[in-house]
Structures are given as structure tokens and as C-alpha cells.
Amino acid sequence: MNNTEKAFHWIVEILRKCDVPFQVTGGLAARVYGSERPLADIDIDIPEERFEDILPDVQEHITFGPDRFTDENWDLRLLRLNYEGQQIDICGDNMKIRSARTEKWEDCRTNFLASENHDVYGTLVPVITKEDLIDYKRVLDRPVDREDVAAILGRRGS
């Protein structure tokens, strides 16, 4: 078992123990749908008001937050963890992403009810829908997003 897999099982166990709704997003979700690129981190969305519920269990692994995080692409509430060298980003469900095309911020809300259950490292977990993942990756339009969308749609190298 590699560190990514161990970190994934660790955080999922905590989220389930605390009964926190969650949804796997980002590169790990892209891998569920066919992307093969290396993962930078594990991205998981939870309801904004539920960060406090998991803090006692993750405290010693916190490298940032929970707090507002804004960079050139994202404006969101973020809790960043490091578990055995694997970065885990726990994101609030009410975020904004910057459109590469318009350079304007767009709302990007997590739809937990639309999640689809998929096997990730041998565990059935809620994952963002393929359509929602493609939609937000097309808005961001970074090189990794274009690579993921091409892989998901079966157009390798486009």
C-alpha cells in the first residue's frame, strides 16, 4: 500500500466516523474516470460547517487552516493535511474558481446529492460526477485540467 492509498483510507475513516458528508474531487476523481497522471494531492469536499467535527482527529497533520485560501485559481475554505508525506486538501462546499477564458470568478458549489459511488483503493466512496468534474476542469483550463478532460473523454494527447 502506497502513501496515497494509506492517506486516503485514513481520511475516509475519519470522515465516516464523524458522519461528515464528503465527495472525492480533483485528480483522484479524474483517475476514477480514466486519467492516469500522477496525483499531486487528494481533494475532498465537505460541508463548510463540518470542518470543526474532524479537527480533533486530524490536528497533528494540519499544515494549513481551516481558513480562507485564495490563489490565482481558487477561493475557498481549506484544511490542508499531510499524512505520511501525502497532501490532502479538504475543501468547503461553497467555492469560487477563476475562469481561464473570462478571468472572472465563478461559483462552484459541491452537489453531494449528485455524487456517484465508485471504488477507490478498494473502498466505495462518493465521487463528483464525471460531468461536473469535466465542467469545472474546463473552466479552470490549466494544463493538468486539459490532460484530465482529454483522458476522461478518451482523447489522449489532445
KEKE-3310 file (N, C-alpha, C; in steps of 0.2 Angstrom, whole numbers, plus 5000, padded with zeros to 4 digits):
npx = (5004:5003:5008:4998:4987:4986:4984:4972:4963:4964:4959:4946:4941:4941:4932:4920:4918:4915:4904:4903:4897:4905:4914:4924:4935:4944:4961:4961:4948:4947:4956:4948:4939:4947:4959:4977:4987:5000:4996:4995:4989:4976:4960:4946:4929:4919:4905:4905:4902:4906:4920:4925:4921:4930:4942:4948:4953:4962:4971:4986:4991:4989:4993:4989:4975:4959:4954:4951:4957:4965:4970:4977:4968:4958:4946:4942:4936:4948:4956:4972:4981:4994:4998:5009:5018:5009:4999:4983:4969:4956:4941:4929:4912:4907:4913:4924:4929:4942:4939:4948:4945:4937:4943:4936:4928:4919:4905:4906:4899:4898:4889:4882:4872:4872:4883:4892:4894:4910:4923:4937:4953:4949:4938:4922:4916:4909:4910:4913:4902:4906:4902:4901:4914:4921:4916:4920:4934:4936:4932:4943:4954:4968:4984:4985:4971:4966:4973:4967:4953:4954:4959:4948:4938:4943:4952:4967:4981:4976)
npy = (4994:5011:5028:5037:5029:5024:5037:5041:5031:5033:5046:5045:5036:5044:5054:5046:5041:5052:5055:5064:5071:5069:5071:5065:5073:5083:5077:5064:5060:5062:5051:5040:5041:5039:5046:5045:5052:5057:5059:5075:5078:5073:5077:5082:5087:5094:5099:5116:5119:5108:5107:5108:5097:5086:5091:5087:5074:5076:5085:5084:5083:5094:5107:5119:5130:5126:5138:5153:5152:5158:5159:5160:5153:5148:5151:5148:5139:5130:5116:5110:5095:5084:5068:5056:5061:5063:5075:5081:5089:5096:5103:5116:5117:5127:5136:5147:5147:5153:5158:5153:5157:5169:5176:5179:5176:5162:5154:5138:5126:5112:5097:5087:5077:5073:5065:5050:5034:5026:5014:5017:5013:5001:5004:5009:5025:5042:5051:5065:5069:5063:5073:5085:5086:5087:5099:5109:5108:5112:5125:5130:5126:5123:5116:5103:5101:5101:5089:5080:5081:5077:5064:5058:5059:5051:5055:5055:5064:5076)
npz = (5000:4995:5000:4996:4995:5009:5015:5010:5014:5028:5030:5025:5034:5045:5041:5039:5052:5059:5053:5042:5028:5011:4996:4984:4974:4961:4955:4959:4957:4944:4940:4943:4933:4922:4920:4920:4925:4937:4954:4963:4975:4987:4984:4993:4996:5008:5018:5023:5036:5043:5046:5059:5065:5062:5066:5079:5076:5066:5069:5072:5059:5052:5040:5035:5039:5046:5035:5025:5008:4995:4978:4962:4955:4964:4977:4992:5007:5016:5022:5025:5025:5030:5028:5031:5021:5011:5003:5008:5003:5011:5006:5007:5003:4996:4985:4974:4958:4946:4930:4916:4903:4904:4915:4926:4942:4946:4954:4962:4967:4978:4974:4984:4983:4970:4969:4964:4968:4969:4967:4976:4979:4984:4992:4993:4988:4989:4974:4964:4950:4933:4923:4931:4935:4923:4919:4929:4927:4914:4915:4924:4916:4916:4912:4918:4920:4906:4902:4910:4906:4893:4894:4901:4892:4883:4874:4872:4874:4868)
capx = (5000:5007:5006:4992:4982:4986:4981:4965:4959:4965:4954:4939:4939:4939:4925:4914:4917:4912:4897:4903:4896:4910:4914:4931:4936:4951:4964:4959:4941:4949:4958:4942:4936:4951:4965:4982:4993:5002:4992:4998:4986:4969:4955:4939:4925:4914:4901:4908:4901:4908:4927:4926:4920:4936:4948:4952:4956:4967:4975:4993:4993:4987:4998:4985:4968:4954:4954:4950:4963:4964:4976:4975:4963:4953:4944:4938:4939:4953:4960:4977:4984:5000:4998:5015:5020:5004:4995:4976:4966:4949:4939:4922:4907:4905:4920:4924:4935:4943:4938:4953:4943:4935:4946:4931:4927:4913:4903:4907:4896:4898:4882:4883:4867:4873:4889:4891:4899:4915:4928:4944:4958:4945:4933:4916:4916:4906:4914:4910:4900:4910:4900:4903:4921:4923:4913:4925:4941:4936:4933:4950:4958:4975:4987:4983:4964:4966:4975:4962:4947:4956:4959:4941:4934:4946:4956:4974:4986:4973)
capy = (5000:5017:5033:5040:5024:5024:5043:5040:5026:5036:5052:5042:5033:5049:5057:5042:5040:5059:5056:5070:5070:5071:5070:5065:5078:5084:5072:5057:5059:5061:5045:5036:5042:5037:5049:5041:5056:5056:5064:5080:5078:5070:5083:5080:5092:5093:5105:5121:5119:5102:5106:5108:5090:5082:5094:5083:5068:5077:5091:5084:5083:5101:5111:5125:5130:5128:5145:5155:5151:5161:5159:5163:5148:5145:5155:5143:5137:5125:5112:5106:5090:5080:5062:5052:5063:5064:5081:5080:5096:5096:5109:5118:5115:5133:5139:5150:5146:5158:5155:5154:5161:5176:5178:5181:5171:5158:5149:5131:5123:5104:5094:5080:5073:5070:5061:5044:5029:5022:5010:5020:5009:4996:5007:5013:5032:5046:5054:5070:5066:5065:5079:5091:5086:5090:5106:5113:5107:5116:5132:5131:5125:5123:5110:5097:5100:5099:5082:5075:5081:5073:5057:5056:5059:5046:5058:5055:5069:5082)
capz = (5000:4995:5005:4994:4997:5016:5017:5008:5019:5034:5030:5024:5040:5050:5039:5041:5060:5061:5049:5038:5020:5008:4989:4981:4968:4958:4951:4961:4954:4937:4939:4943:4926:4916:4919:4923:4928:4944:4959:4967:4982:4987:4985:4996:4998:5014:5020:5026:5043:5046:5047:5066:5068:5061:5069:5084:5073:5060:5072:5071:5052:5049:5038:5034:5040:5041:5034:5018:5004:4988:4974:4955:4953:4969:4983:4996:5014:5015:5028:5021:5029:5027:5031:5029:5015:5006:5004:5007:5004:5012:5004:5009:4998:4993:4982:4968:4953:4941:4923:4912:4897:4906:4921:4931:4947:4945:4959:4961:4973:4978:4974:4987:4982:4964:4969:4962:4972:4965:4971:4976:4983:4987:4996:4989:4991:4984:4969:4959:4943:4928:4920:4935:4935:4917:4919:4932:4924:4908:4917:4926:4910:4917:4908:4921:4918:4899:4902:4913:4902:4887:4896:4903:4886:4879:4869:4875:4870:4865)
cpx = (5005:5005:5000:4986:4981:4982:4974:4961:4959:4959:4947:4937:4937:4932:4919:4913:4914:4906:4897:4902:4903:4910:4922:4930:4943:4954:4962:4952:4943:4952:4953:4939:4941:4958:4971:4988:4994:4998:4997:4996:4979:4965:4948:4935:4920:4910:4905:4908:4903:4916:4928:4925:4926:4942:4952:4956:4962:4972:4983:4995:4991:4993:4995:4978:4966:4954:4953:4957:4961:4970:4973:4969:4957:4952:4939:4940:4942:4956:4965:4980:4990:5000:5004:5017:5015:5000:4988:4973:4958:4946:4931:4918:4905:4911:4919:4930:4936:4943:4944:4951:4941:4939:4942:4930:4920:4911:4904:4905:4896:4891:4883:4878:4868:4879:4887:4896:4903:4920:4935:4948:4954:4940:4928:4915:4912:4911:4910:4908:4905:4909:4902:4911:4924:4922:4918:4932:4941:4936:4940:4955:4966:4978:4985:4975:4963:4968:4970:4956:4949:4956:4952:4937:4937:4950:4963:4978:4983:4972)
cpy = (5006:5022:5036:5035:5024:5031:5043:5037:5030:5042:5050:5039:5038:5052:5053:5041:5047:5060:5063:5068:5073:5069:5070:5069:5078:5078:5065:5055:5058:5054:5039:5035:5041:5041:5045:5046:5056:5061:5068:5079:5074:5076:5080:5086:5090:5099:5110:5121:5113:5102:5105:5100:5085:5084:5089:5077:5070:5082:5090:5083:5089:5105:5118:5124:5126:5135:5147:5154:5154:5161:5161:5159:5147:5151:5150:5142:5130:5122:5108:5101:5087:5074:5057:5054:5065:5070:5079:5087:5094:5103:5110:5117:5121:5137:5143:5148:5151:5155:5157:5159:5168:5180:5181:5175:5168:5154:5142:5127:5115:5102:5087:5075:5070:5066:5054:5039:5025:5019:5014:5016:5004:4998:5011:5020:5036:5051:5059:5067:5068:5071:5085:5091:5089:5097:5111:5113:5111:5123:5134:5131:5126:5117:5103:5095:5098:5091:5078:5075:5076:5065:5054:5055:5054:5049:5060:5060:5075:5087)
cpz = (5000:5000:5003:4996:5005:5018:5015:5013:5026:5035:5029:5030:5045:5048:5040:5048:5062:5058:5045:5031:5017:5000:4987:4974:4965:4954:4953:4958:4946:4935:4939:4936:4920:4916:4922:4925:4935:4948:4963:4974:4981:4989:4988:4998:5004:5015:5024:5034:5047:5048:5055:5069:5067:5064:5074:5081:5068:5063:5070:5064:5048:5046:5036:5036:5046:5041:5026:5014:4997:4985:4967:4952:4958:4974:4987:5003:5013:5022:5024:5026:5026:5031:5028:5022:5010:5008:5003:5008:5005:5011:5006:5002:4994:4991:4976:4964:4948:4934:4919:4906:4899:4911:4926:4936:4946:4951:4957:4967:4973:4979:4977:4985:4975:4964:4967:4966:4967:4969:4970:4981:4987:4992:4992:4992:4986:4980:4965:4953:4938:4924:4924:4935:4929:4916:4922:4930:4918:4910:4919:4920:4911:4913:4911:4920:4911:4899:4905:4909:4896:4889:4898:4897:4881:4873:4871:4870:4867:4869)
residu = (MET:ASN:ASN:THR:GLU:LYS:ALA:PHE:HIS:TRP:ILE:VAL:GLU:ILE:LEU:ARG:LYS:CYS:ASP:VAL:PRO:PHE:GLN:VAL:THR:GLY:GLY:LEU:ALA:ALA:ARG:VAL:TYR:GLY:SER:GLU:ARG:PRO:LEU:ALA:ASP:ILE:ASP:ILE:ASP:ILE:PRO:GLU:GLU:ARG:PHE:GLU:ASP:ILE:LEU:PRO:ASP:VAL:GLN:GLU:HIS:ILE:THR:PHE:GLY:PRO:ASP:ARG:PHE:THR:ASP:GLU:ASN:TRP:ASP:LEU:ARG:LEU:LEU:ARG:LEU:ASN:TYR:GLU:GLY:GLN:GLN:ILE:ASP:ILE:CYS:GLY:ASP:ASN:MET:LYS:ILE:ARG:SER:ALA:ARG:THR:GLU:LYS:TRP:GLU:ASP:CYS:ARG:THR:ASN:PHE:LEU:ALA:SER:GLU:ASN:HIS:ASP:VAL:TYR:GLY:THR:LEU:VAL:PRO:VAL:ILE:THR:LYS:GLU:ASP:LEU:ILE:ASP:TYR:LYS:ARG:VAL:LEU:ASP:ARG:PRO:VAL:ASP:ARG:GLU:ASP:VAL:ALA:ALA:ILE:LEU:GLY:ARG:ARG:GLY:SER)
# end
